[in-house]
């Protein structure tokens, strides 16, 4: 039982840190996707 609790706490900590880090990077990912979409759109217009 103690091992399960330890694994659960470690997993929750990992997920929490990943989510908090993701908040800072989602804006950058959105900008990259937007630029990629613009490049595809411009290529399609040519």
N, C-alpha and C positions, 0 to 999 in steps of 0.2 A: 504494500500500500504506500509506503514511504517513497519507493522508487517511482511509482506512478505520479505521485504528487510533485516530485522533483522534476520529472519530465514535463509535466503539465505547466509548471511555473516557468521553466526554461523556454518552452514553446511560446507561452504567452508573452514573455519578455522579448523574444525574437520578433514576434509579430508586431508588438507595440513599437519596437525600434524601427522596424521596416516601414510601418505606416507613418511614423513621425518623420523619417528621412524622406519618404515619398512625397510628403507635402511640399517640401522644398524643390523637388525635382520635377514635379508634374507640370509646373509652369514652363520649364525649359523643354520638356518633352512636347508639350502643346505647341510651342513655338517652332520646334523642329518639324513637326508634322505639318504645320501650316506652311512652312517654307517648302517642304517637299511637294505639297499639294499645289502650290503656286508654280513650282517648276514644271510639274506635269501639265498643268493647265496652259502654261506658256508654250510648252513643246507641242501641245495639241493644236494650238492656234496657228502655229507655223506651217 
